[in-house]
Amino acid sequence: MGQKTPIPTFGKKYGPVYTIYMGTEPVVVLCSCDAVKEALNERGEEFAARGHMPLLDKISSGGHGVVGSNGERWKQLRRFSLMILRNFGMGKRSIEERIQEEAQFLNEEFKKTNTQPVDPTFYFSNAVSNVICSVVFGDRFEYEDKEFLRLLSLLHELFRGVSSIWGQMYNVYPKIVGQLPGPHNKLFHALESIKEFITEKIKNHKETLDLSSPRDFIDCILIKMEQEKDNLDTEFHMDGAVNTTFDLFAAGTETVSTTLRYGLLILLKHPDVEEHIHKEIDQVIGHNRAPSIEDRSKMPYTDAVIHEIQRFIDLIPLGLPHKVNSDVIFRDYVIPKGTTVYPLLSSVLRDPKQFKFPDKFNPSHFLDENGKFQRNDGFMPFSLGKRICAGEGLARMELFLFISTILQNFTLRSSLDIEELDLSPELSGFGNVPHPYKICFIQR
């Protein structure tokens, strides 16, 4: 099946645990499924802290929000965020209905294209973002909303920026690159503009807040801020509110929308895979009702394809940095307290011990000999352990419902010959970003 250029790793030369220097900072890299699993799962408490990454420090305003924080601040913000997300339907029937509704809106937008080739980027970011926006901001946005499209464009620019060579250079030499002119400054401008939008949303919510009847996540965090206004050590203040809201909005938009965009590019490259999914949809769902999450267990091939898309695209190849809380002896190495540790997710998703064809797209990685879905320990796109992605359940639900709804209604066609479609990433840094492409949606 589709070939992708293997990512060279020092792991082949130096083994599953080695040190590199990012600028002057020594960083430990864990390189293999076994090593990452042992550190993050079996010894999760010792590796639970967030490590040093200059771009993440910049994005989190010095360690605020859920993603970039540590210690008691992280525990409080994560616990609060998970509780509120559950209260607003995360993992429940209500959020499934919200995704199903948005998938139908997306279908209508694709119908309007009249089979003409379109760039799917903002169709997907709009649809995916509307799901998390309904929870965070209490509302969805129309696909033509200019302010929202500007916001999505800024978010897209931010993800591309942190994945670019300039973003990576900033991570290695922040004091030098931070003083230089260059494209990385667009990244920082995009970040500030998104945070200004969120700050304005919080202020507007504050003016219309009913303490007894919260409408969304922002209302809940404002109520918590009011309850703790006399606590000098509270983590619920404006910085915490803006950065936590940003984390949910950004992580809930760009990761899933990029996965969908990359996923459809892969299906264009593999029309036989698309055809197999069409047959499974016709057998299990038909055309008289919308796909539901209950269908997933009866659609092993579709489920395997979605897992293989996530494995193959390797969205966040380095993973997010961790840090050891104390001196740790790990596989005969002493890792000093405070050392940044990168669990190289790329090495897990491409581990030849876990996957027979690590550098090829092949859904059989997640199917047994009888065609039933088969789990694999090497499937770790959401990371693992105490810092596992808080939105994993939502992301998996979105990927299944959006992809199955699109393929229930449309056949995908490329404006290029299949041989011309390039599955290698256009940018590979913090994230793997697919090459731009155009796609035709042909109604079935």
KEVEX-204702 format. One record per residue (C-alpha): x, y, z; residue in three letters; residue number from 1. Coordinates in nm, 3 decimals, decimal comma. Layout:
% residues N
X; Y; Z; ALA; NUM
...
***
This chain:
% residues 444
0,000; 0,000; 0,000; MET; 1
0,100; 0,366; 0,025; GLY; 2
0,464; 0,432; 0,097; GLN; 3
0,578; 0,701; 0,336; LYS; 4
0,938; 0,802; 0,390; THR; 5
1,062; 0,639; 0,714; PRO; 6
1,156; 0,886; 0,984; ILE; 7
1,522; 0,831; 1,073; PRO; 8
1,580; 0,793; 1,447; THR; 9
1,886; 0,779; 1,664; PHE; 10
1,713; 0,484; 1,830; GLY; 11
1,851; 0,243; 1,573; LYS; 12
2,202; 0,353; 1,663; LYS; 13
2,181; 0,436; 2,033; TYR; 14
1,893; 0,220; 2,157; GLY; 15
1,559; 0,305; 2,323; PRO; 16
1,695; 0,562; 2,574; VAL; 17
1,938; 0,834; 2,470; TYR; 18
2,023; 1,199; 2,533; THR; 19
2,033; 1,481; 2,281; ILE; 20
2,095; 1,851; 2,334; TYR; 21
1,837; 2,111; 2,238; MET; 22
2,064; 2,412; 2,237; GLY; 23
2,241; 2,380; 2,573; THR; 24
1,966; 2,173; 2,739; GLU; 25
2,011; 1,794; 2,768; PRO; 26
1,690; 1,612; 2,676; VAL; 27
1,623; 1,240; 2,721; VAL; 28
1,440; 1,066; 2,437; VAL; 29
1,243; 0,742; 2,481; LEU; 30
1,239; 0,556; 2,153; CYS; 31
1,025; 0,239; 2,125; SER; 32
0,683; 0,119; 2,230; CYS; 33
0,821; -0,071; 2,529; ASP; 34
1,027; 0,221; 2,663; ALA; 35
0,746; 0,476; 2,628; VAL; 36
0,491; 0,240; 2,782; LYS; 37
0,720; 0,159; 3,075; GLU; 38
0,784; 0,527; 3,152; ALA; 39
0,437; 0,679; 3,100; LEU; 40
0,221; 0,389; 3,212; ASN; 41
0,409; 0,167; 3,454; GLU; 42
0,604; 0,453; 3,611; ARG; 43
0,359; 0,730; 3,527; GLY; 44
0,391; 0,921; 3,855; GLU; 45
0,766; 0,974; 3,810; GLU; 46
0,725; 1,099; 3,449; PHE; 47
0,400; 1,294; 3,496; ALA; 48
0,528; 1,652; 3,499; ALA; 49
0,524; 1,872; 3,187; ARG; 50
0,873; 1,922; 3,047; GLY; 51
1,040; 2,234; 2,913; HIS; 52
0,950; 2,346; 2,562; MET; 53
0,992; 2,717; 2,483; PRO; 54
0,703; 2,729; 2,236; LEU; 55
0,471; 2,562; 2,487; LEU; 56
0,584; 2,808; 2,756; ASP; 57
0,496; 3,091; 2,518; LYS; 58
0,158; 2,941; 2,425; ILE; 59
0,065; 2,871; 2,790; SER; 60
0,176; 3,217; 2,912; SER; 61
0,443; 3,060; 3,132; GLY; 62
0,264; 2,744; 3,243; GLY; 63
-0,108; 2,826; 3,271; HIS; 64
-0,392; 2,617; 3,132; GLY; 65
-0,423; 2,237; 3,124; VAL; 66
-0,155; 2,148; 2,868; VAL; 67
0,141; 2,354; 2,989; GLY; 68
0,092; 2,359; 3,367; SER; 69
0,245; 2,150; 3,645; ASN; 70
0,194; 2,044; 4,005; GLY; 71
-0,116; 2,148; 4,197; GLU; 72
-0,215; 2,396; 3,926; ARG; 73
-0,229; 2,118; 3,665; TRP; 74
-0,421; 1,882; 3,895; LYS; 75
-0,685; 2,144; 3,975; GLN; 76
-0,732; 2,268; 3,619; LEU; 77
-0,740; 1,918; 3,465; ARG; 78
-0,984; 1,785; 3,729; ARG; 79
-1,211; 2,088; 3,685; PHE; 80
-1,196; 2,075; 3,302; SER; 81
-1,277; 1,703; 3,285; LEU; 82
-1,567; 1,744; 3,527; MET; 83
-1,720; 2,033; 3,332; ILE; 84
-1,671; 1,862; 2,997; LEU; 85
-1,850; 1,554; 3,132; ARG; 86
-2,130; 1,773; 3,268; ASN; 87
-2,176; 1,917; 2,918; PHE; 88
-2,206; 1,575; 2,761; GLY; 89
-1,852; 1,463; 2,680; MET; 90
-1,864; 1,089; 2,625; GLY; 91
-2,244; 1,090; 2,649; LYS; 92
-2,533; 1,071; 2,407; ARG; 93
-2,574; 1,451; 2,402; SER; 94
-2,229; 1,516; 2,250; ILE; 95
-2,285; 1,235; 2,000; GLU; 96
-2,604; 1,407; 1,884; GLU; 97
-2,411; 1,734; 1,856; ARG; 98
-2,149; 1,568; 1,630; ILE; 99
-2,421; 1,399; 1,421; GLN; 100
-2,592; 1,736; 1,373; GLU; 101
-2,266; 1,903; 1,268; GLU; 102
-2,188; 1,616; 1,029; ALA; 103
-2,518; 1,688; 0,852; GLN; 104
-2,429; 2,059; 0,828; PHE; 105
-2,096; 1,954; 0,677; LEU; 106
-2,275; 1,730; 0,426; ASN; 107
-2,487; 2,023; 0,312; GLU; 108
-2,174; 2,232; 0,258; GLU; 109
-2,017; 1,956; 0,048; PHE; 110
-2,336; 1,927; -0,161; LYS; 111
-2,307; 2,298; -0,243; LYS; 112
-1,969; 2,234; -0,408; THR; 113
-2,153; 2,060; -0,699; ASN; 114
-1,873; 1,803; -0,744; THR; 115
-1,619; 2,080; -0,811; GLN; 116
-1,269; 2,036; -0,660; PRO; 117
-1,231; 2,219; -0,328; VAL; 118
-0,966; 2,253; -0,058; ASP; 119
-1,128; 2,076; 0,243; PRO; 120
-0,917; 2,251; 0,509; THR; 121
-1,168; 2,500; 0,646; PHE; 122
-1,470; 2,277; 0,591; TYR; 123
-1,318; 2,035; 0,840; PHE; 124
-1,184; 2,291; 1,085; SER; 125
-1,524; 2,466; 1,088; ASN; 126
-1,717; 2,144; 1,152; ALA; 127
-1,480; 2,004; 1,417; VAL; 128
-1,442; 2,339; 1,590; SER; 129
-1,819; 2,384; 1,611; ASN; 130
-1,843; 2,072; 1,827; VAL; 131
-1,599; 2,202; 2,090; ILE; 132
-1,731; 2,559; 2,049; CYS; 133
-2,081; 2,444; 2,149; SER; 134
-1,931; 2,320; 2,477; VAL; 135
-1,680; 2,600; 2,540; VAL; 136
-1,859; 2,908; 2,401; PHE; 137
-2,217; 2,777; 2,413; GLY; 138
-2,279; 2,818; 2,041; ASP; 139
-2,178; 2,704; 1,692; ARG; 140
-2,075; 2,933; 1,406; PHE; 141
-2,205; 2,944; 1,050; GLU; 142
-1,960; 2,827; 0,782; TYR; 143
-1,965; 3,174; 0,623; GLU; 144
-1,903; 3,361; 0,951; ASP; 145
-1,609; 3,588; 0,864; LYS; 146
-1,488; 3,640; 1,220; GLU; 147
-1,490; 3,266; 1,284; PHE; 148
-1,313; 3,191; 0,956; LEU; 149
-1,046; 3,445; 1,055; ARG; 150
-1,009; 3,269; 1,391; LEU; 151
-0,974; 2,927; 1,223; LEU; 152
-0,722; 3,072; 0,981; SER; 153
-0,516; 3,202; 1,276; LEU; 154
-0,533; 2,861; 1,443; LEU; 155
-0,423; 2,692; 1,121; HIS; 156
-0,134; 2,939; 1,092; GLU; 157
-0,036; 2,870; 1,453; LEU; 158
-0,023; 2,491; 1,398; PHE; 159
0,179; 2,535; 1,079; ARG; 160
0,408; 2,780; 1,256; GLY; 161
0,494; 2,554; 1,551; VAL; 162
0,555; 2,271; 1,299; SER; 163
0,782; 2,479; 1,075; SER; 164
1,161; 2,502; 1,084; ILE; 165
1,128; 2,846; 1,246; TRP; 166
0,912; 2,704; 1,523; GLY; 167
1,165; 2,429; 1,586; GLN; 168
1,455; 2,677; 1,584; MET; 169
1,271; 2,882; 1,847; TYR; 170
1,243; 2,569; 2,065; ASN; 171
1,621; 2,514; 2,047; VAL; 172
1,741; 2,878; 2,066; TYR; 173
1,449; 3,081; 2,209; PRO; 174
1,654; 3,378; 2,334; LYS; 175
1,822; 3,427; 1,996; ILE; 176
1,535; 3,345; 1,760; VAL; 177
1,293; 3,542; 1,979; GLY; 178
1,492; 3,858; 1,894; GLN; 179
1,505; 3,795; 1,518; LEU; 180
1,261; 3,899; 1,246; PRO; 181
1,107; 3,609; 1,057; GLY; 182
0,796; 3,396; 0,997; PRO; 183
0,786; 3,283; 1,362; HIS; 184
0,655; 3,628; 1,454; ASN; 185
0,339; 3,554; 1,252; LYS; 186
0,294; 3,252; 1,475; LEU; 187
0,309; 3,471; 1,787; PHE; 188
0,073; 3,726; 1,633; HIS; 189
-0,177; 3,448; 1,557; ALA; 190
-0,150; 3,324; 1,917; LEU; 191
-0,217; 3,670; 2,061; GLU; 192
-0,512; 3,729; 1,827; SER; 193
-0,678; 3,400; 1,929; ILE; 194
-0,630; 3,481; 2,298; LYS; 195
-0,778; 3,828; 2,243; GLU; 196
-1,087; 3,663; 2,090; PHE; 197
-1,118; 3,429; 2,390; ILE; 198
-1,066; 3,714; 2,639; THR; 199
-1,345; 3,909; 2,470; GLU; 200
-1,573; 3,603; 2,486; LYS; 201
-1,504; 3,566; 2,860; ILE; 202
-1,581; 3,935; 2,920; LYS; 203
-1,908; 3,909; 2,725; ASN; 204
-2,004; 3,598; 2,923; HIS; 205
-1,931; 3,780; 3,248; LYS; 206
-2,178; 4,055; 3,159; GLU; 207
-2,463; 3,808; 3,106; THR; 208
-2,364; 3,545; 3,366; LEU; 209
-2,634; 3,371; 3,571; ASP; 210
-2,456; 3,207; 3,864; LEU; 211
-2,736; 2,951; 3,903; SER; 212
-2,753; 2,848; 3,538; SER; 213
-2,421; 2,802; 3,353; PRO; 214
-2,455; 2,786; 2,974; ARG; 215
-2,112; 2,650; 2,885; ASP; 216
-1,753; 2,593; 2,996; PHE; 217
-1,671; 2,966; 3,017; ILE; 218
-1,968; 3,027; 3,251; ASP; 219
-1,850; 2,742; 3,474; CYS; 220
-1,497; 2,877; 3,503; ILE; 221
-1,635; 3,228; 3,575; LEU; 222
-1,850; 3,083; 3,856; ILE; 223
-1,544; 2,904; 3,994; LYS; 224
-1,347; 3,231; 3,977; MET; 225
-1,624; 3,405; 4,172; GLU; 226
-1,628; 3,129; 4,436; GLN; 227
-1,249; 3,156; 4,485; GLU; 228
-1,208; 3,534; 4,453; LYS; 229
-1,088; 3,562; 4,816; ASP; 230
-0,839; 3,276; 4,782; ASN; 231
-0,499; 3,436; 4,714; LEU; 232
-0,356; 3,103; 4,593; ASP; 233
-0,641; 3,021; 4,355; THR; 234
-0,562; 2,881; 4,010; GLU; 235
-0,894; 3,018; 3,881; PHE; 236
-0,812; 3,367; 3,758; HIS; 237
-0,812; 3,539; 3,419; MET; 238
-0,481; 3,387; 3,301; ASP; 239
-0,602; 3,041; 3,397; GLY; 240
-0,941; 3,096; 3,231; ALA; 241
-0,799; 3,228; 2,902; VAL; 242
-0,530; 2,959; 2,871; ASN; 243
-0,754; 2,669; 2,972; THR; 244
-1,022; 2,782; 2,726; THR; 245
-0,753; 2,822; 2,459; PHE; 246
-0,625; 2,468; 2,525; ASP; 247
-0,972; 2,315; 2,484; LEU; 248
-1,056; 2,522; 2,176; PHE; 249
-0,721; 2,476; 1,998; ALA; 250
-0,669; 2,108; 2,084; ALA; 251
-1,034; 2,035; 2,008; GLY; 252
-1,010; 2,192; 1,663; THR; 253
-0,676; 2,155; 1,488; GLU; 254
-0,583; 1,796; 1,579; THR; 255
-0,906; 1,628; 1,462; VAL; 256
-0,954; 1,854; 1,159; SER; 257
-0,595; 1,786; 1,042; THR; 258
-0,652; 1,412; 1,093; THR; 259
-0,968; 1,427; 0,881; LEU; 260
-0,793; 1,626; 0,611; ARG; 261
-0,498; 1,387; 0,605; TYR; 262
-0,734; 1,088; 0,624; GLY; 263
-0,932; 1,184; 0,314; LEU; 264
-0,607; 1,240; 0,124; LEU; 265
-0,509; 0,882; 0,214; ILE; 266
-0,849; 0,753; 0,096; LEU; 267
-0,801; 0,936; -0,236; LEU; 268
-0,470; 0,752; -0,270; LYS; 269
-0,638; 0,420; -0,184; HIS; 270
-0,977; 0,401; -0,360; PRO; 271
-0,995; 0,028; -0,279; ASP; 272
-1,003; 0,116; 0,093; VAL; 273
-1,277; 0,373; 0,034; GLU; 274
-1,480; 0,117; -0,161; GLU; 275
-1,449; -0,136; 0,121; HIS; 276
-1,577; 0,126; 0,370; ILE; 277
-1,871; 0,208; 0,136; HIS; 278
-1,971; -0,161; 0,137; LYS; 279
-1,952; -0,182; 0,517; GLU; 280
-2,159; 0,136; 0,555; ILE; 281
-2,423; 0,004; 0,313; ASP; 282
-2,446; -0,327; 0,501; GLN; 283
-2,453; -0,190; 0,857; VAL; 284
-2,608; 0,159; 0,834; ILE; 285
-2,773; 0,188; 0,494; GLY; 286
-2,892; 0,528; 0,368; HIS; 287
-3,205; 0,597; 0,572; ASN; 288
-3,046; 0,705; 0,900; ARG; 289
-2,736; 0,884; 1,026; ALA; 290
-2,438; 0,683; 1,153; PRO; 291
-2,423; 0,643; 1,532; SER; 292
-2,138; 0,549; 1,763; ILE; 293
-2,309; 0,212; 1,827; GLU; 294
-2,233; 0,123; 1,464; ASP; 295
-1,858; 0,130; 1,527; ARG; 296
-1,847; -0,215; 1,690; SER; 297
-2,024; -0,362; 1,384; LYS; 298
-1,786; -0,191; 1,139; MET; 299
-1,441; -0,341; 1,212; PRO; 300
-1,289; -0,243; 0,877; TYR; 301
-1,389; 0,124; 0,906; THR; 302
-1,265; 0,129; 1,266; ASP; 303
-0,934; -0,028; 1,155; ALA; 304
-0,893; 0,229; 0,875; VAL; 305
-0,947; 0,520; 1,118; ILE; 306
-0,691; 0,373; 1,360; HIS; 307
-0,446; 0,319; 1,074; GLU; 308
-0,496; 0,678; 0,952; ILE; 309
-0,402; 0,805; 1,299; GLN; 310
-0,103; 0,570; 1,319; ARG; 311
0,022; 0,646; 0,971; PHE; 312
-0,004; 1,026; 0,978; ILE; 313
0,175; 1,034; 1,317; ASP; 314
0,019; 1,373; 1,395; LEU; 315
0,240; 1,479; 1,691; ILE; 316
0,562; 1,283; 1,621; PRO; 317
0,767; 1,394; 1,923; LEU; 318
0,479; 1,385; 2,166; GLY; 319
0,462; 1,660; 2,428; LEU; 320
0,757; 1,690; 2,665; PRO; 321
0,747; 1,527; 3,009; HIS; 322
0,978; 1,586; 3,305; LYS; 323
1,094; 1,365; 3,592; VAL; 324
0,988; 1,485; 3,938; ASN; 325
1,292; 1,336; 4,113; SER; 326
1,614; 1,155; 4,030; ASP; 327
1,500; 0,843; 3,843; VAL; 328
1,684; 0,522; 3,755; ILE; 329
1,535; 0,406; 3,426; PHE; 330
1,678; 0,105; 3,242; ARG; 331
2,015; 0,143; 3,416; ASP; 332
2,034; 0,516; 3,338; TYR; 333
2,012; 0,790; 3,600; VAL; 334
1,782; 1,070; 3,483; ILE; 335
1,837; 1,373; 3,710; PRO; 336
1,539; 1,552; 3,865; LYS; 337
1,392; 1,817; 3,634; GLY; 338
1,523; 1,661; 3,311; THR; 339
1,292; 1,701; 3,010; THR; 340
1,190; 1,367; 2,857; VAL; 341
1,037; 1,326; 2,512; TYR; 342
0,830; 1,009; 2,456; PRO; 343
0,894; 0,978; 2,081; LEU; 344
0,543; 0,879; 1,968; LEU; 345
0,673; 0,838; 1,614; SER; 346
0,890; 0,549; 1,730; SER; 347
0,585; 0,385; 1,891; VAL; 348
0,353; 0,427; 1,592; LEU; 349
0,631; 0,294; 1,363; ARG; 350
0,763; 0,024; 1,596; ASP; 351
0,835; -0,283; 1,377; PRO; 352
0,768; -0,508; 1,678; LYS; 353
0,410; -0,378; 1,682; GLN; 354
0,336; -0,321; 1,314; PHE; 355
0,425; -0,554; 1,027; LYS; 356
0,450; -0,273; 0,770; PHE; 357
0,549; 0,029; 0,987; PRO; 358
0,609; 0,271; 0,699; ASP; 359
0,308; 0,175; 0,486; LYS; 360
-0,061; 0,250; 0,517; PHE; 361
-0,223; -0,086; 0,586; ASN; 362
-0,552; -0,128; 0,779; PRO; 363
-0,467; -0,494; 0,845; SER; 364
-0,249; -0,367; 1,132; HIS; 365
-0,578; -0,348; 1,327; PHE; 366
-0,757; -0,658; 1,193; LEU; 367
-0,718; -1,022; 1,291; ASP; 368
-0,723; -1,314; 1,046; GLU; 369
-1,105; -1,322; 1,065; ASN; 370
-1,144; -0,954; 0,976; GLY; 371
-1,238; -0,853; 1,330; LYS; 372
-1,099; -0,536; 1,487; PHE; 373
-0,781; -0,598; 1,685; GLN; 374
-0,623; -0,360; 1,934; ARG; 375
-0,251; -0,291; 1,925; ASN; 376
-0,028; -0,168; 2,211; ASP; 377
0,158; 0,048; 1,961; GLY; 378
-0,150; 0,264; 1,896; PHE; 379
-0,058; 0,569; 2,101; MET; 380
-0,148; 0,888; 1,907; PRO; 381
-0,306; 1,038; 2,222; PHE; 382
0,005; 0,956; 2,431; SER; 383
-0,034; 0,753; 2,750; LEU; 384
-0,050; 0,773; 3,128; GLY; 385
-0,143; 1,067; 3,346; LYS; 386
-0,088; 1,320; 3,066; ARG; 387
-0,294; 1,131; 2,806; ILE; 388
-0,502; 1,365; 2,587; CYS; 389
-0,812; 1,468; 2,783; ALA; 390
-1,016; 1,478; 2,462; GLY; 391
-0,934; 1,126; 2,338; GLU; 392
-1,293; 0,999; 2,368; GLY; 393
-1,435; 1,302; 2,188; LEU; 394
-1,174; 1,284; 1,910; ALA; 395
-1,237; 0,916; 1,844; ARG; 396
-1,613; 0,977; 1,834; MET; 397
-1,570; 1,268; 1,592; GLU; 398
-1,340; 1,078; 1,357; LEU; 399
-1,581; 0,784; 1,328; PHE; 400
-1,899; 0,990; 1,290; LEU; 401
-1,757; 1,246; 1,045; PHE; 402
-1,582; 0,990; 0,823; ILE; 403
-1,873; 0,744; 0,816; SER; 404
-2,126; 1,023; 0,748; THR; 405
-1,917; 1,166; 0,462; ILE; 406
-1,866; 0,824; 0,301; LEU; 407
-2,231; 0,731; 0,351; GLN; 408
-2,322; 1,025; 0,130; ASN; 409
-2,027; 1,083; -0,103; PHE; 410
-1,770; 0,915; -0,322; THR; 411
-1,431; 1,091; -0,311; LEU; 412
-1,246; 1,192; -0,625; ARG; 413
-0,914; 1,366; -0,676; SER; 414
-0,851; 1,638; -0,931; SER; 415
-0,504; 1,480; -0,981; LEU; 416
-0,392; 1,134; -1,087; ASP; 417
-0,349; 0,901; -0,789; ILE; 418
0,025; 0,876; -0,859; GLU; 419
0,058; 1,254; -0,809; GLU; 420
-0,091; 1,250; -0,457; LEU; 421
0,186; 1,288; -0,198; ASP; 422
0,120; 1,134; 0,144; LEU; 423
0,443; 1,258; 0,302; SER; 424
0,397; 1,562; 0,530; PRO; 425
0,454; 1,909; 0,388; GLU; 426
0,580; 2,018; 0,732; LEU; 427
0,712; 1,791; 1,005; SER; 428
0,801; 1,947; 1,338; GLY; 429
0,573; 1,972; 1,639; PHE; 430
0,306; 1,827; 1,408; GLY; 431
0,291; 1,655; 1,071; ASN; 432
0,099; 1,877; 0,828; VAL; 433
-0,031; 1,730; 0,499; PRO; 434
0,031; 1,889; 0,160; HIS; 435
-0,259; 2,106; 0,038; PRO; 436
-0,488; 1,925; -0,206; TYR; 437
-0,829; 1,952; -0,370; LYS; 438
-1,107; 1,695; -0,356; ILE; 439
-1,440; 1,639; -0,533; CYS; 440
-1,742; 1,514; -0,337; PHE; 441
-1,967; 1,308; -0,566; ILE; 442
-2,309; 1,231; -0,419; GLN; 443
-2,384; 0,860; -0,394; ARG; 444
***
